[in-house]
Amino acid sequence: MDHFPRVPMKNSLVSPPSSPGNSRDPFLRLFPSADRRGSKMEPTVCNEGLDEPPRRRSRRRSLRAAENHPERGEDEPWAPSRVMLILFLAVSAGMIGPSNGLSGPPPSPSSAATLFGSGNGSYVSAFYVLGDSSVDCGDNSLFYPFLHGDLSLHPCNDESDKTLVPHFLAEKMGIQNTPPFYAQNGSIASLLRGLNFGSAEATILNFGGRKFQSLNQQLRQVLETFQLVQLHLAEESAREFMKSSITYLSFGKDDYIEFFLRNSSGITHKFTGQEFAHVLVDQMIDAVTSLYNANARKIICMGILPLGCTPRIRWERVNSTSSGGKRDICAEEVNELILEYNSMLEERIFDLKAELPDAKIVFCDMYHAILAVITSPERHGFEDVKTACCRLGQEGMLIGCLSTEMACKAESAHVWWDLYNPTQAVNRLLAESAWSGQELMGICRPVNIQNLVSTSASHSNAAMMQ
């Protein structure tokens, strides 16, 4: 069995120089947030600009608030969106009836946990998912067929209900597949089961435009969903419900694709690889802290897969640098930067738990897990580690999956589904290993996800460290 020890972070970090960016969210048209804060939750703690100056974080937020809204003072709080205010007034006036599931007395924490996911002995009330194509096949992305940039209309084999890692994990938790955010019917019952806020093309940073959905945009959506839950449940019930829910984050792949290949935003000229990793990790830690402030306590952070081994990156990088006809499996210079990001993120998560003592944050190392499969494919039941199953062009590296009918017949023998994403068989292996720690041992730290799920919200974080 493979075992992956924790990788220490390098100490030499350079803070990125730049000027603050003030890009606006196109998704705010769908979630029109106002300018005040009505509760403890803060939907935006991450910078959306690419050029964050190295200031104290609290001062930075105050300056950005004053800069974007000069008509109000620095310390004026944020308020819930107009949608939430309307819903609150409707609930208060009794205008919302039984048809949408918002009527009736609020359930107790124990009944909520019993209804949603604890039938198998786990302490999971709901499963909330944020991320990129590692969590979404394109179903949750508005206009994805027209605005996608990865030359692949099908980032996963969506003919199956269970294709991606969070699909398999939800099943193991005893929770049905979490519905896409844009497909949910608006009932409180659907919110209490959990939602998938992910987008097939999503980045940690906000690169502007409509092609990418940023971490910040998904964070707003999930925090406003948490507030809707609070409006329906009694205060104590809502708090316990959120503490026993699982929040899953899987970002970063598209940021590095932009960094290495597209560079449409000019990001490569603004940061070194180390500085870029530092900025991305800061954003992820801010997001985790924001979720914690919204009473989320069980959080899973997924590392980035070995992007240098994906068909497209390998074709771009290895073909341009290989000599004498030698064809390497992976672009090592790309993987080195991905590994640096993963190590830095894990180290920061480890430090964060000292600041948030009752948080239960798990880091899952997708980099070493997939690298183990690529290094010893026969051991794990795979044959092809280079070419994509659903593709066009030389070795399936030029154009991705335009139709699932293009897919190879032996998908389960391939590591890669399209240009950047693993197959269903690999995702199933990753989910099983992340859940139980079997086969690919130690990819989730400090505990596997089964142990995280089995931990009551009332247990201390110290138990996870033993």
Wavefront OBJ file of the C-alpha trace (Angstrom):
o trace
v 0.000 0.000 0.000
v 1.140 3.525 -0.795
v 1.650 5.930 2.063
v 2.131 9.646 1.649
v 3.779 11.508 4.537
v 3.085 15.143 5.150
v 5.338 17.373 3.034
v 6.866 20.331 4.901
v 6.506 23.771 3.398
v 9.447 25.733 2.137
v 10.199 28.722 4.300
v 11.299 31.265 1.711
v 8.239 33.180 0.604
v 8.073 36.431 -1.287
v 5.024 38.610 -0.915
v 3.665 39.691 -4.306
v 4.008 43.314 -5.292
v 1.134 44.995 -7.010
v -1.836 47.288 -6.801
v -5.308 46.295 -5.687
v -7.794 45.150 -8.274
v -11.460 46.096 -8.231
v -13.091 43.658 -10.642
v -16.824 43.165 -10.220
v -18.615 39.862 -10.026
v -20.856 39.068 -12.985
v -22.632 36.583 -10.722
v -23.729 39.399 -8.427
v -26.459 39.984 -10.960
v -27.817 36.638 -9.842
v -27.002 37.192 -6.152
v -27.472 40.962 -5.676
v -25.770 41.562 -2.348
v -26.243 44.879 -0.577
v -23.625 46.770 1.396
v -24.163 45.857 5.034
v -23.586 42.836 7.217
v -26.559 41.428 9.078
v -24.894 38.580 10.937
v -21.530 37.115 11.849
v -21.013 35.801 8.351
v -18.851 37.746 5.935
v -19.311 36.627 2.354
v -16.125 38.134 1.012
v -12.939 37.902 2.942
v -10.794 36.947 -0.030
v -9.385 39.471 -2.437
v -10.721 39.252 -5.938
v -7.910 41.341 -7.408
v -4.809 39.648 -8.721
v -2.439 42.208 -7.227
v -3.003 42.181 -3.487
v -0.479 44.378 -1.637
v 1.062 42.874 1.512
v -0.928 44.843 4.122
v -2.536 43.779 7.306
v -5.667 41.911 6.309
v -8.093 43.824 8.509
v -6.811 47.180 7.278
v -6.959 45.929 3.705
v -10.634 45.071 3.953
v -11.511 48.433 5.455
v -9.627 50.262 2.728
v -11.294 48.245 0.001
v -14.719 48.897 1.498
v -14.093 52.630 1.654
v -12.599 52.615 -1.818
v -15.524 50.817 -3.428
v -18.181 52.714 -1.457
v -16.888 56.181 -0.539
v -20.316 57.240 0.582
v -20.130 55.017 3.702
v -17.656 54.767 6.542
v -14.963 52.137 6.801
v -16.619 50.234 9.624
v -20.154 49.999 8.281
v -21.091 46.331 8.019
v -22.457 44.325 5.126
v -26.152 43.444 4.833
v -27.909 40.336 3.466
v -28.943 40.318 -0.171
v -32.302 41.669 -1.272
v -33.354 38.086 -2.023
v -32.769 37.114 1.593
v -34.536 40.176 2.969
v -37.583 39.459 0.832
v -37.548 35.827 1.943
v -37.257 36.870 5.592
v -40.237 39.222 5.275
v -42.226 36.527 3.507
v -41.492 33.974 6.218
v -42.344 36.489 8.938
v -45.644 37.398 7.287
v -46.592 33.765 6.688
v -46.670 34.280 2.924
v -44.607 31.161 2.185
v -46.696 28.037 2.330
v -46.199 24.298 2.581
v -45.644 23.801 -1.136
v -42.075 25.014 -1.002
v -41.117 23.297 2.206
v -40.573 26.420 4.276
v -43.507 26.109 6.632
v -43.857 24.234 9.889
v -41.858 24.323 13.094
v -38.078 24.277 12.794
v -36.572 20.834 13.300
v -34.307 20.131 16.232
v -30.585 19.541 15.604
v -30.960 15.852 16.274
v -33.886 15.447 13.869
v -32.066 17.392 11.152
v -29.007 15.184 11.519
v -31.178 12.070 11.487
v -32.972 13.134 8.324
v -29.860 14.122 6.414
v -27.027 11.681 6.426
v -26.639 10.140 9.874
v -28.477 6.934 9.183
v -25.130 5.141 8.808
v -23.814 6.349 12.145
v -22.113 9.459 10.777
v -22.522 12.986 12.088
v -23.247 14.696 8.768
v -26.328 16.833 8.296
v -25.520 18.168 4.799
v -22.756 18.248 2.176
v -21.835 21.572 0.539
v -19.404 21.452 -2.388
v -17.367 24.253 -3.967
v -14.825 23.906 -6.740
v -13.976 23.503 -10.418
v -14.322 20.621 -12.904
v -13.206 18.271 -10.131
v -16.700 18.757 -8.641
v -18.871 19.808 -11.621
v -19.347 18.342 -15.101
v -20.679 21.611 -16.544
v -24.235 21.276 -15.215
v -23.743 24.117 -12.763
v -22.094 26.591 -15.139
v -24.239 29.128 -16.936
v -23.506 29.233 -20.687
v -20.653 26.750 -20.203
v -20.928 25.357 -23.785
v -20.358 28.866 -25.141
v -17.812 30.309 -22.707
v -15.641 27.326 -21.800
v -11.919 27.679 -22.451
v -10.530 24.174 -22.022
v -11.511 22.900 -25.484
v -13.630 20.281 -23.761
v -17.414 20.359 -23.452
v -17.523 17.330 -21.154
v -14.907 17.563 -18.376
v -16.223 14.262 -17.034
v -18.380 11.380 -18.189
v -21.716 12.832 -17.097
v -23.651 9.823 -18.376
v -23.196 8.418 -14.886
v -24.671 9.914 -11.716
v -21.474 9.126 -9.836
v -18.395 10.311 -11.692
v -16.442 12.710 -9.508
v -14.829 12.370 -6.076
v -17.555 14.298 -4.170
v -20.222 12.101 -5.812
v -18.654 8.978 -4.353
v -18.016 10.624 -0.982
v -21.632 11.786 -0.706
v -22.771 8.214 -1.273
v -20.474 6.973 1.490
v -21.834 9.632 3.850
v -25.361 8.371 3.240
v -26.310 11.537 1.366
v -27.790 11.627 -2.110
v -25.817 13.476 -4.775
v -25.903 17.142 -3.888
v -27.905 18.970 -6.594
v -26.293 21.776 -8.612
v -26.908 25.218 -7.149
v -28.640 26.510 -10.275
v -30.857 23.422 -10.518
v -32.227 23.421 -6.961
v -35.900 24.299 -6.540
v -35.493 26.857 -3.773
v -37.117 24.763 -1.050
v -35.587 24.621 2.398
v -35.520 20.823 2.103
v -33.101 21.033 -0.816
v -30.867 23.462 1.089
v -30.772 21.129 4.089
v -29.530 18.216 1.981
v -26.604 20.228 0.661
v -25.779 21.853 -2.672
v -23.021 21.785 -5.248
v -21.873 25.355 -5.923
v -19.003 24.241 -8.156
v -18.422 25.360 -11.725
v -16.607 23.408 -14.441
v -14.272 26.354 -14.930
v -13.596 28.007 -11.594
v -10.548 29.774 -10.247
v -9.329 30.902 -6.856
v -8.530 34.353 -8.233
v -10.970 36.479 -10.163
v -9.490 36.882 -13.632
v -12.464 38.925 -14.833
v -14.869 38.124 -17.642
v -17.650 35.556 -17.693
v -15.672 32.438 -18.532
v -14.481 31.713 -15.001
v -16.407 31.676 -11.755
v -14.199 32.620 -8.819
v -13.889 31.183 -5.334
v -15.302 34.443 -4.010
v -18.450 34.126 -6.105
v -19.120 30.589 -4.908
v -18.344 31.654 -1.359
v -21.029 34.337 -1.517
v -23.555 31.798 -2.723
v -22.803 29.258 -0.020
v -22.797 31.844 2.783
v -26.125 33.263 1.649
v -27.436 29.691 1.603
v -26.238 29.289 5.199
v -28.154 32.437 6.111
v -31.330 31.041 4.538
v -30.916 27.967 6.725
v -30.568 30.246 9.751
v -33.776 32.056 8.825
v -35.717 28.781 8.878
v -34.165 26.904 11.792
v -34.080 28.040 15.382
v -30.763 29.677 16.282
v -29.372 26.740 18.231
v -30.645 24.233 15.659
v -29.035 26.198 12.830
v -25.726 26.387 14.687
v -25.614 22.655 15.367
v -26.761 21.885 11.826
v -23.917 23.899 10.304
v -21.345 22.429 12.671
v -22.302 18.910 11.632
v -22.307 19.691 7.900
v -19.352 18.994 5.609
v -17.981 21.723 3.341
v -15.727 20.574 0.502
v -13.371 22.859 -1.464
v -11.450 21.840 -4.591
v -9.808 24.731 -6.455
v -6.563 25.781 -8.104
v -6.280 23.709 -11.281
v -7.688 26.395 -13.565
v -5.546 29.085 -11.926
v -2.423 27.173 -12.892
v -3.731 26.396 -16.384
v -4.113 30.162 -16.792
v -0.612 30.641 -15.376
v 1.107 28.038 -17.558
v -0.848 28.053 -20.823
v -3.411 30.778 -21.416
v -2.020 33.832 -19.626
v -4.930 35.847 -21.008
v -4.821 37.974 -17.856
v -1.062 38.532 -18.023
v -0.693 36.815 -14.657
v 2.601 35.143 -15.631
v 4.260 38.545 -15.929
v 3.031 39.711 -12.509
v 4.168 36.879 -10.243
v 6.875 34.307 -9.933
v 5.693 30.749 -9.349
v 6.339 31.039 -5.614
v 4.555 34.381 -5.333
v 1.591 32.991 -7.261
v 1.297 30.040 -4.859
v 1.462 32.428 -1.918
v -1.429 34.545 -3.278
v -3.588 31.479 -4.008
v -3.019 29.967 -0.562
v -3.915 33.277 1.114
v -7.231 33.243 -0.724
v -7.982 29.652 0.269
v -7.196 30.288 3.934
v -9.412 33.378 3.898
v -12.230 31.256 2.459
v -11.823 28.603 5.163
v -11.871 31.311 7.834
v -15.015 32.827 6.343
v -16.732 29.429 6.387
v -15.667 28.956 10.000
v -17.195 32.326 10.890
v -20.432 31.011 9.365
v -20.347 28.098 11.870
v -18.908 25.555 9.435
v -16.614 23.284 11.417
v -15.932 20.252 9.199
v -14.046 21.404 6.111
v -12.230 19.377 3.444
v -9.572 21.105 1.311
v -8.389 19.193 -1.740
v -4.914 19.716 -3.163
v -4.262 20.145 -6.881
v -3.542 17.055 -8.976
v -0.144 16.713 -10.771
v -1.056 19.101 -13.575
v 2.235 18.475 -15.355
v 1.085 14.911 -16.066
v -2.216 15.879 -17.729
v -2.361 15.287 -21.498
v -2.538 18.934 -22.560
v 0.192 20.271 -20.256
v 2.393 17.335 -21.099
v 1.946 17.933 -24.829
v 2.655 21.667 -24.512
v 5.625 21.399 -22.155
v 7.285 18.056 -22.811
v 7.164 18.385 -26.612
v 8.799 21.810 -26.444
v 11.557 20.816 -24.018
v 12.316 17.129 -24.722
v 15.432 16.299 -26.720
v 16.687 13.290 -28.566
v 13.186 11.908 -28.957
v 12.803 11.313 -25.231
v 9.190 11.628 -24.103
v 8.696 12.077 -20.376
v 5.409 11.199 -18.714
v 5.142 14.523 -16.862
v 6.380 18.102 -17.115
v 8.430 18.274 -13.942
v 8.802 22.074 -13.813
v 5.002 22.375 -13.721
v 4.631 19.699 -11.056
v 7.238 21.381 -8.856
v 5.138 24.538 -8.643
v 1.957 22.534 -7.991
v 3.720 20.658 -5.206
v 4.869 23.938 -3.694
v 1.271 25.210 -3.613
v -0.019 21.978 -2.053
v 2.697 21.948 0.617
v 2.085 25.587 1.453
v -1.689 25.074 1.695
v -1.328 22.067 3.991
v 1.083 23.927 6.242
v -1.237 26.920 6.497
v -4.196 24.662 7.281
v -2.174 23.003 10.025
v -1.357 26.421 11.509
v -4.955 27.615 11.117
v -6.288 24.860 13.342
v -4.335 26.343 16.226
v -6.260 29.599 15.710
v -9.603 27.809 15.271
v -9.422 25.126 17.973
v -12.811 23.522 17.338
v -12.383 23.402 13.540
v -11.903 20.008 11.916
v -10.052 20.766 8.693
v -8.739 17.942 6.516
v -6.268 18.329 3.639
v -6.362 15.660 0.907
v -3.251 15.200 -1.225
v -4.474 14.514 -4.758
v -1.000 15.207 -6.138
v 0.785 12.211 -4.656
v -2.281 10.001 -4.979
v -2.538 10.394 -8.764
v 1.240 10.362 -9.143
v 1.269 6.952 -7.439
v -1.235 5.690 -10.023
v 0.814 7.108 -12.916
v 4.033 5.633 -11.548
v 2.581 2.132 -11.004
v -0.526 1.912 -13.205
v -0.750 -1.889 -13.357
v -0.747 -2.088 -9.571
v -3.934 -0.012 -9.503
v -5.622 -1.522 -12.570
v -4.744 1.041 -15.272
v -2.960 0.770 -18.594
v -2.787 4.189 -20.284
v -1.294 7.051 -18.248
v -0.608 9.469 -21.130
v -3.543 9.853 -23.503
v -7.031 11.148 -22.826
v -9.984 8.796 -23.262
v -12.285 11.429 -24.785
v -10.304 13.549 -27.215
v -9.175 14.535 -30.716
v -5.722 15.175 -32.097
v -2.261 13.792 -31.547
v -2.331 11.409 -28.583
v -5.592 13.057 -27.520
v -3.787 16.198 -26.385
v -5.104 18.904 -28.722
v -8.885 19.000 -28.329
v -10.835 17.588 -25.418
v -14.193 15.894 -25.162
v -16.689 17.582 -27.498
v -19.131 14.680 -27.150
v -19.179 11.626 -24.929
v -19.583 9.587 -28.126
v -15.927 10.406 -28.795
v -14.888 8.529 -25.657
v -12.749 5.426 -25.841
v -14.337 2.070 -25.150
v -11.960 1.144 -22.322
v -12.371 4.234 -20.145
v -11.533 2.336 -16.971
v -8.073 1.543 -18.361
v -7.223 5.242 -18.754
v -6.008 7.609 -16.063
v -7.179 10.721 -17.961
v -10.691 11.406 -19.223
v -9.927 14.579 -21.173
v -7.214 17.239 -21.324
v -7.006 17.911 -17.572
v -9.398 15.615 -15.688
v -9.091 12.007 -14.479
v -11.506 9.242 -15.392
v -14.343 7.903 -13.289
v -12.212 4.909 -12.311
v -9.459 7.152 -10.944
v -11.984 9.318 -9.103
v -13.517 6.242 -7.507
v -10.068 5.127 -6.331
v -9.322 8.608 -4.966
v -12.638 8.755 -3.125
v -12.191 5.304 -1.608
v -8.673 6.157 -0.464
v -9.718 9.553 0.919
v -12.629 7.940 2.741
v -10.997 4.930 4.357
v -7.264 5.402 3.907
v -7.040 2.087 2.067
v -4.882 1.440 -1.030
v -3.536 4.999 -1.349
v -2.801 5.434 2.334
v -2.459 8.751 4.106
v -3.660 11.019 1.304
v -6.006 12.842 3.704
v -4.489 14.369 6.803
v -4.650 14.479 9.796
v -7.484 11.928 9.486
v -9.366 10.277 6.646
v -12.817 11.507 5.704
v -14.593 8.560 7.323
v -13.109 9.595 10.664
v -14.039 13.215 10.017
v -17.625 12.205 9.278
v -17.784 10.007 12.362
v -16.644 12.816 14.646
v -19.413 14.594 16.505
v -19.494 18.366 16.235
v -19.174 18.453 20.020
v -15.862 16.566 20.046
v -12.705 18.587 20.391
v -10.256 19.116 17.557
v -7.559 17.543 19.722
v -9.101 14.134 19.102
v -8.286 14.467 15.399
v -4.626 15.088 16.147
v -4.122 11.880 18.086
l 1 2 3 4 5 6 7 8 9 10 11 12 13 14 15 16 17 18 19 20 21 22 23 24 25 26 27 28 29 30 31 32 33 34 35 36 37 38 39 40 41 42 43 44 45 46 47 48 49 50 51 52 53 54 55 56 57 58 59 60 61 62 63 64 65 66 67 68 69 70 71 72 73 74 75 76 77 78 79 80 81 82 83 84 85 86 87 88 89 90 91 92 93 94 95 96 97 98 99 100 101 102 103 104 105 106 107 108 109 110 111 112 113 114 115 116 117 118 119 120 121 122 123 124 125 126 127 128 129 130 131 132 133 134 135 136 137 138 139 140 141 142 143 144 145 146 147 148 149 150 151 152 153 154 155 156 157 158 159 160 161 162 163 164 165 166 167 168 169 170 171 172 173 174 175 176 177 178 179 180 181 182 183 184 185 186 187 188 189 190 191 192 193 194 195 196 197 198 199 200 201 202 203 204 205 206 207 208 209 210 211 212 213 214 215 216 217 218 219 220 221 222 223 224 225 226 227 228 229 230 231 232 233 234 235 236 237 238 239 240 241 242 243 244 245 246 247 248 249 250 251 252 253 254 255 256 257 258 259 260 261 262 263 264 265 266 267 268 269 270 271 272 273 274 275 276 277 278 279 280 281 282 283 284 285 286 287 288 289 290 291 292 293 294 295 296 297 298 299 300 301 302 303 304 305 306 307 308 309 310 311 312 313 314 315 316 317 318 319 320 321 322 323 324 325 326 327 328 329 330 331 332 333 334 335 336 337 338 339 340 341 342 343 344 345 346 347 348 349 350 351 352 353 354 355 356 357 358 359 360 361 362 363 364 365 366 367 368 369 370 371 372 373 374 375 376 377 378 379 380 381 382 383 384 385 386 387 388 389 390 391 392 393 394 395 396 397 398 399 400 401 402 403 404 405 406 407 408 409 410 411 412 413 414 415 416 417 418 419 420 421 422 423 424 425 426 427 428 429 430 431 432 433 434 435 436 437 438 439 440 441 442 443 444 445 446 447 448 449 450 451 452 453 454 455 456 457 458 459 460 461 462 463 464 465 466
